[in-house]
Amino acid sequence: MFGRFALFGFSLVAVLSVPLVPAQQPQNSIPSAAQQGASVIRSTTRLVQVRVFVQDGKGEPITDLKSEDFKVLDEGKPQNIALFSAESIVPVKLAHPLPNNVFTNRFDLKGEGEGSATVVLFDALNTSGSDLIYVRKHVLRFLQTLKPQDHVAIYALTTQLLVLHEFTEDAAALVSAVNHFIPRESVAYDASNVENVNLVDLGAAKDWLGFQNALNNANAMIGDRNKINRVGTTSAAIQAIAAHVAAIPGQKSLIWVSGGFPLQIGTVTIGLTDMNSLSAGLYRSAPLSRGDSTNHLNQSDRDSESLEPVVNRAALALSRANVAIYPVDARGVELEPTTSPNERSRATSQDSATLTKEQESRDSSKLLADRTGGLAFFGSNDIGAAMHRAMDDAQHGYTIGFYPDHDKWNGKFREIKINVAVKGARLRYRKGYLAGAYHAETEKDLNSALQETALNPLESTTLGMIVEGKRLEPIGRNLQLRIGIDPKQLLLQESHGQQKGAVDLLFVQRDSAGKILSAEKQHLDLKLPQAQYEFLAKAGLVLEHHMSVSPQATEIRVAVSDTGSGAVGSVTIPAQTFFASEKGN
């Protein structure tokens, strides 16, 4: 019953030289979403996890609270606290490191199962060139003050996500990584922040105002498209980080040092807003200088567009991975952008537009922080202090988990309220969650997610996996890969005494420049009799695949996707591990 069988080029076996079942959780810890799936993934029950930070009247953390001290309400209705964590997890140290030919995306098998982990995202995509040097200096100072127990990774964002250094407790290694990263002013940032042309100040007659505004409006439309691209790239990077750290138990923080991006595009910056056009969803400039009728556009070319859905996708990914984000404004102290409109004269309308743009960037940062239980930092030249504040949060927070007892999974936002039985205590946590209905992903969505995971510089850990490689012959470049996963992670459906589901696998080969040399996709349907499923749930599900490796390949990325839940895992394998003895490798 448990023998091998071949399907779509794969063999299913039930043995691997490393354990497939995740290590036991330390006491009082909350398993990650992926690890929770080991017991509940095949049901429709949804676990909502919320990070809670509790301070006394002096702003000091309260660290001795128990589960019974908290009360959780979902849309005003009390909920039973199913999971609770208040203590840091002792770091996991492997007694026996993984063999040279075995690779994994599981942090527990890498000896990196920390109780708290911090990612620093150095954002050069959304930060002006004048601020990048300033930010880099403060990031370096922050890294130099890390304590030996601090578990930190640092990534950079340009037009793509860059891994400067993965998680480590070696502050010197992090400093070295940032020293080797020289951020430069981004072309993408410049393209979305074009300065307005002022022909009148350059000596032109007021009759040129109409042409001036049309030119500025056209430039602004191009800038809007580039802003959309920046927001999309940033959101995708944040989602990739969330997927990467999803399997790390305990408190996780993302410190995002950035100039930010707008939550809205199409905002009028030429003259004043015609409120009639605004209410219609279109923008048209109104007279600027004492009713001068020449200061207008002949047609409303710029439409307003909210980027909140894109930001919400990033916030949802962070919440699912139990990550709080801490946006730190890279621009330092600036003029307060919330000056009352009636205190601004017509002569200062351009300054008002600039302040409005800055406020829109702050709105997106606040939205991300509020939706994940983090905190946004503005108006301070001490970036390092803000970053330390974010790290302190990770050391003293609580994690509360509950299973909502409602049946209204309609995609709407549901408000969470948490009370604590301590007089004068102040709480900070995300204020709710999106009660999204489960729906099967389309084949297009599944393919897109699998491809993005395969090409992402960060490994995804939402589906834990182990890959063992073996060169088949002394001569030649044929490789045997055995991919091990815990089937309890998969969303399988029981039907007629069988557990049914499917997985997609993608094998990508890249050269030293990151160029894709080949990509091979395979689909595997699973139809496991109940007895076989129960056996594999203990022994592990192992898929065997043979491939020919290109002589130019330096890296092999293996990605696996559960078609039922959409969870994806990926592992990177250096080709030189198996072919280092060959000339040219």
N, C-alpha and C positions, 0 to 999 in steps of 0.2 A: 504493500500500500504506500510505503514511503520511499519508494525507489526513485530513480532519476527519470525525467521525461523531457523530451526536446520540444520546443515550441518557438517558432519565429527565430531560430538561431540560438536559442537559449537552452540551458539545462537547469532544472530545478533540483537542488540538493539540500541537505539538511545539516551541513556541518561546515564550520569555518574555524580557523585557528585562533580567532579572537572572539570574546563574548559578544553576543548580539543584544542581550537583555540589558537595559540601562542599569547602572549601579543604583543601589538603594539610596533614597533621599535621606539626608541628615534630619534628625528630629527637629520638629517645629518649622520645617521649611515648606514652601509652597512649590509643587512641581510646576514646570513650565507648561504652556499650552500643549506642546508636542508630547511631553511626558504624561500629562493628564490623559491624553488620548489613549494611553495604554489600557485604561480601564473604562473609558466612557466614549471613545470615538465612534463606536458602532450604535450609539443611541442618539436621539435628537436633543438631549439635554445640553444646554449651553452654560459654560462657566464664565462668569464675569469677574475679573480680578481688578482690584483698585488699590493703588498705592496711596497711603495716607501719611501725611507729615503732621505731627502734633507738637506745638510749642506752648510754653507758658507765657505769662504776661510780659516777661523780659526778653522773649524771643529765643529762649533756650529750649532745646528739644526735650520732650518727655519720653523717656525710654523704657519705663517699667510697666507698661500697660498690658493687659491681658485681653483675650477675645471677649470676655463678658463685659469689658468696659466700653465696648462699642455697640452702637445700634445703627443698622443699615436700613434705609427706606428706598424703595424703587417706586417712583411716582406716588410717594406718600404711604406706600404699603410696607410694613416691616418684613424683612427677609431673614432667613436663617443663615448665619455665618457658617459656611461649610469648611473653609480653609483659612488659616491664620498664620502669619509669620511675623516675628518680631526680632529675631536674632540673626546675626550674620552666620553664614555657613563656613565651616572650617575648610580651607583650601584642600582640594583633593590632590594628593601626591601619588603618582603611580609607582608601585613597587617594581614593576617590570615594564619598561617602555615598549611601544609597539615595534614589531619587526620592521626592517628597512623596506620591505615590500608590501607593507600594509598601511593604508591611508584612511582617514576618517574625518567627518565633519562634526563629530561628537566631542564636545569640550570635556566631558567626564573621562573619556579615553585618552585625552591629551594632557590630563592633569591640570586642567584650567577651570575646574568647577568652583569658581569663587562665589562668595556670598554677595558681592557687589562688583560691578564692572562699569567702567566709564569709557565712552568713546568721545574723542574730541574731533570735531569736523571743522577743519580750517577751510572756510569758504572763500575761494578766490574768484568764483563765478559771479557772485552777487555783491562784491566789495570793490569800491573804486581803487584805482591804482595808488592814489595818494594815501589811502588808509591801509593798504596791504603791508607796507613796511612797518607801520606802527603796530599792526596786529601781530605780525610775525615776531616782533621783539617781545611783546607781552606773552604770547604763547610760549616762547622759549623760557621766559622767566617763570611762568607757571610750572612748566615741566621740571625745571631745576629744583623746585621746592617740594616735589612729590615725596611721600613717605615710602619706606620699603614695602609696606603692605598694600599700597595703592596699585590696583590692577587696571591699566589704561592702554587703550589703542588710539592711534591717531591716523586719520584719513584726511585727504585734501579733495576739494571739489573745484575742477576747472570746467571744461566742457564734458568731462567725464569724471567718474569717481576714481581716486588714486589711493592705494594703500601705502601710506608712508611707513607704518610699523603696526604689526598686529599686537594683540594683548601681551603685555609684559609688566613685570615689576621693576624692570631695569630703567630707571629714569635717564641714565646716560645714553642708552640706546635710542630712546625717544627723542632726546635733544639732538643727537646725531642725525636722526632721520629728518627732523625739521630743518636742520642746518643745510642738508643736501637738497631741500626743496626751496627753490627760488621763485616765489610767485611774481608774476608780471601782470600788468593791467590787461584785463581780458577784453578781447575784441568783441565778444558777445555782450559784455557789460556796456562798452562804449556804444554799440549799435542800438541799444535800447534806451540810451540816455543822451539823445541828441539835443544840443543847446538850441534854443529858439533864435531865429534871425530877427534883428531889430533894425529895419531899414531906416526908420525915422531918425533914430539916434545916430545913424551913420550919415545923415544929411538929406535923406530922401523926403519928399513932400508927403503930407498926410494922405494924399491921394493914393499913395502906394500901400496904405494899410491893408486894403483888401487882398492885394497880391501877397503881402507879407504873411497874413493870416492863412491864406491858402497853402503857401509854401510850408509854413510851420505845421499846419494840419496834416499835410502829406508826410512830412518827416515823422510826425507823431504816430501816424498809422503804421509806418514801417517799424518804429520803436515798439509799438504794441505787439506786433508779431514776434519780435525778438524777446520781449518780456514773457510772452506765453511760452516760448521755447526755454527760457531760463527757469521759469517756474516748473515746467514739466521735467526738466533735467534734475532740478533740486528735489522735487517730490520723489522721482524714481530713485535717486541716491538714498534718500531717507528710508524709503521702503526696503531697499537692498540692505541697508544697515540693520533695520528691524528684523529682516529674515535671517540675517547672519547671526545675531545674538539671541534669537528666539529660544534656543535650547539652553541658554545659561540660566540656571535658577537664581532666585534672589533679586536684589535691587539692581536695576540697570539705568544708566543715565546717558543721554546724548547731549553734549555741550556743543552748540552750534554757533560758532563765532562768525558773524556775517553782517553785511550791510542790509540784508533782508530783501524782500521782493514785494511788489504790490499785491493786494488782494483783489484789486479792481483795475481794469484797463479801460481806456476811452474817457478818462476824466478830463474835463476841459481845463486847459492851461492857457488858452488864448482869450484875453479879455475877461468878461464876466459871463456867467451862465445864464442863458435864456431858460427860465424855469418851465415855460410851456413846452419847449423842446425836450427838456430834461424829463418831464413827467411822461413824455411819449416814448422815452427810451432812446432818444437821439440827442445829439449835442450840437448847439449852434452858438457862436460867439455873439454876445450882446455888445452894445456900444461901450467903449472904455473911457474916452476922454470927453466928459461933459456932453454925452449924447451924440458924439460924432458918428454919423450913420455909415461912414466908410469902413468902420472897424467891424466887419462881419464876414461870414462865409456865404457864398451863394447857395451852397447845399450842405446838408448834414452828412458828411462823409464818415464820421467816426461813430461807431456804435459802442455802447457800454457793454462790457462782458465781465462777469464775476468769475474769478479763479478759485473761489471757495471750494467747489467740488474737487479740484486737483489737490488742494491743501488738505481737504478732509480725508482723501485716500491715504496720504502720508500719516495723518493723525490716527486713522484706524489701524494701519499697520503697526504703528508704535504701541498703541493700546493693546493690541492682540499679543504683542511680544513682551508686554509689561515693561515698556521703556518710557521714562519721562524725559521730555526734551527741554533744554534750557537755552533759549536763544540769547546770545550776548551781542549787543549792538556794537559793531566795529567802528562806529562813527564818533564815539565818545560824547562829550557834552555839546549839546546844540541848543539853539533857541527853542523854547517850549512851543511845540506845534499845536497846542490846544487853545491858543489865544481866541477870545470870543470874536466872532465874525463882525460884530458891530464896532469893534475896536480897530478894525482894519480899514484904511481909507482906500479909495479907488487908485490912488497913486502907488499903493503898495500891493496891488493885486498880483503882480508876478511873484513877490515874496510869499504871498498867501498860497499861490499854487505850489510853490516849492515845499512849503510846510505841509500842505495837503498830501503831497506825494510821500513825504517822510512819515506822516501819520498812517498812510495806507500800508507802508512797509511794517510799521509797528503793529498794525492790526493783524497781519498774517502771522507775525511772531507770537502775539498774544493768543491767537486762536489755537496755534499748535501747542503752546504751553498749557492753556486751559483744558484742552481736550485730552491731555496726557498726564496732568497732575504736576507738570513742571512749573517753572517760573521764568519770566522774561526779564532781562536786565537792560535798562536804557539809562541814558543821561549820566554815565560815569566814565571817567578816563582810566579807571582802575579795572581793566579787563581781567587781570589775574585774580582779584578779589572776588569778582562775580563767578569765575570758574571754580574757585575754591568753595564758594557757597554751594554750588551745584554738587560738588563732590561730597560735602558734608551732609547734604540731604540723603544721599545714597547710604550713608552709614547709620542713619537714625530713623529711617522710615518703617512703616508697617505695610504688610500686604494682606488684604482681605479679599476672600473669594466667596461668591454665593451663586446659587443656581436660581435664576428668576422663576417665580411660580406663575407668571402670566403666559398667555398663549397669543400675544399680539406681536408676532414677529413680522411687522409690516414695513420695516425699513425706516421707521421714524425714530427720532431722538427721544430717549427716556431719561428723565432726571433722576439722579442719585443724590441722596442726602445722608450724611453720616454724622452722628452725634457721639460724643464721648462723655463719660461720667466723671469729668474733672472740671471743677469750676474755674472759669477764666481761661480755659485752654482754647487755642486757635488752631484750626484744622485747614489743611490745604490738600485737595485731591481733585481728580477730574470730575466734572459735574454731571456726567451721564455717559451713555453709550448708544450707539445706533443699533436698534433691534432689527437687524437685517434677516430677512427670511432666507433659509438655505435654498439655493437653486443650483442645479448641475451646471457646471461651466460648459460653454460651447467648445467645440473642437478647436475653433480659431483661438479662443482665449487660452485654452490649455497649451496649444502649440506656442503661442506668444510668450506665455509665462515660462515655459520650458526653455525656449531659446534665450530669453533674457537672463535666466539663471545660468545657463551654460556659458554666456559671454560676460557675465558680471565678474569684476575682479574679486568680489567677496563670495565665499561659499555660503550657500543657503543651508540653514540647519532646521528648518521647519519639518523636514523629514530626515531623521537620523539614519546614517548609512555608513558601512564599512566596505572598503574595496581592497581586495588582495590581488596583486599582479604576479604573473609568472611568465618568464620567457620560455617559449616552447622548444626552441632549438638553439644550440650554440651559435649557429650561423643562420642569418635571416632575421627578419624583424617582425615575427609573429608573436603576439602577446595574448595570454589568457587572463581575463579579468573575472573575478568572482565578487559580485555585489551583494552584500548582506544587509537586510533590513528586518526590523521587527514588524511582523504582519499586523500586530495590534495597533500600529500607527495608521493603518489603511482604513478607509471608510468602505467597508464591505457590506453587502446586503445578503441577508439569509433568505434562501429560496430552495424549497424542496430538499432540505437537509444539506445544502451546500452554502459556502460563503463565496459570493461572487463579487468581482470587481475587476480592475485593470490598472496597469501601470504603463507609463511611457518612459522610454529611456533614450537619451541623446549622448552620443560620443563625439566630442569635438577635438580635433588636433590643431595646434597653433605653433607657429614658429617663434623665434626670439623677439621678433618685432610685433607680435600679437596678431599676425595675419592668420586667418583661418585657412588651413590646408585641406581639411575634409570634415564632413559632418555626417553622421549616420544615425538615423532614428529608428527605433524598434518599438513595437506595441505588443504587450503581453496581456492576454485575458486570463484571469484567475477564476477557476472553478474548483474550489477545495471542499471535499467532503468534510463534515464537521470533525470527524476523528483526526483527519490529516491536518486540519486547521489548528486544532488544539495541540497537536504534536509540534507543528511549526511555530506556534506561539511561544513554545518553550525553547525549541532548538534554534529557531531563526529561519528566515526565508532567504535562500541564496540563489542568485541568478548567475549563470556562467555564460560568458561571451568571449569569442575569439575575434581578434582584429589584427590587421596589418598596419604597422606604424611607419609613417613617412620618415625618410632619412633627415628631412628638415624639421621634423617636429621636436619641440623642446618641452611641450606641455600637452597633457591629455586631460580634458575636463569631462567627467562623467556626471550626468544629471538624471535624476529619477523623479517622476511626477505621479502622484496618486490621482487618477482621473476622477475618483469619487469626491474627494475633498478639495483638490487643487493644491495640496501641500507638495512642496518641492524640496529636494535635497540635492546638494552637489558636492563633489570632491575633486580636487586638483591633484594630478599625478605628474611629477617631473619625469620626462622620458629618459633622462640620463641615468635614472636609478637602474634601468634594465639594459641600457645600451651605451653606457659611459665608456666602455672599452673600445668602441668603434671609432675610427678616425673621423674627425669632423664633429664629434659630439663632446 
